């Protein structure tokens, strides 16, 4: 029986996908690219490769590195100015699930961004550990983050569920041999999420799915 949940962060616990899109849109605009929501979905939420290859000028990894650092600095500054709140209903859901599940977070976010996001969320009390993108060699859709999460949980794969909102996260969970519940985010609303164990539209449906899991 499932007794441990590995939660994605952005778009699942906190609605920060929109903020990250806006940060990237404004940053890429300065470089000559009008980043659309569809391009953001494809490059960040599906392939996880960024949109550097779409820029008008050809850039090497040496050229991209300082640009990526500046983008990340701007995103951190944006987060610092805001009080990010949890997705409505998620705090209550975690409290309700605590009688059955232990919880952890497996996120692609940088540790600095993650800590800024959660400085006012009051959610971290529910989680045994947090694994960020800085602590793995290969990010989602590679299975490494979720394989590491299972190892840290001390559970068998059959005892672990994943909650995700993006195709890259679903791919990572499937590749790690885990059942994945997808809660749809507006950037991914039209995606089929083939291979997901369950696909839900809201927190209420997510609650029902997790409480009924065997």
JOKA-V503875 format. One record per backbone hydrogen bond with DSSP energy under -0.5 kcal/mol. NH is the residue of the N-H (numbers start at 1). CO is the residue of the C=O. If there is no record, write none. Layout:
((NH CO) (NH CO))
This chain:
((3 159) (4 159) (5 102) (6 161) (7 5) (7 104) (8 163) (11 14) (12 9) (13 9) (14 9) (15 85) (16 14) (20 16) (21 17) (22 18) (23 19) (24 20) (25 21) (26 22) (27 23) (28 24) (29 25) (30 26) (31 27) (31 28) (32 29) (33 28) (35 33) (40 36) (41 37) (42 38) (43 39) (44 40) (45 40) (45 41) (46 41) (47 42) (49 43) (50 43) (54 51) (55 52) (64 60) (65 61) (66 62) (67 63) (68 64) (69 65) (70 66) (71 67) (72 68) (73 69) (74 70) (75 71) (76 72) (77 73) (78 74) (79 75) (80 76) (81 77) (82 78) (82 79) (84 82) (87 13) (90 87) (93 89) (94 90) (95 91) (96 92) (97 93) (98 94) (99 96) (100 97) (101 97) (102 3) (104 5) (105 129) (106 7) (107 131) (114 110) (115 111) (116 112) (117 113) (118 114) (119 116) (122 118) (126 123) (127 124) (128 103) (131 105) (132 130) (133 109) (134 109) (135 132) (136 133) (141 168) (142 139) (145 142) (146 143) (147 143) (148 144) (149 145) (150 146) (151 147) (152 148) (153 149) (154 150) (154 151) (155 150) (159 156) (160 157) (161 4) (162 179) (163 6) (164 162) (164 181) (168 45) (170 166) (171 167) (172 168) (173 169) (174 170) (175 171) (176 172) (177 174) (178 173) (179 160) (181 162) (182 180) (182 198) (183 164) (183 181) (184 182) (184 200) (185 165) (188 185) (189 186) (191 188) (196 193) (197 180) (198 180) (200 182) (206 202) (207 203) (208 204) (209 205) (210 206) (211 207) (212 208) (213 209))
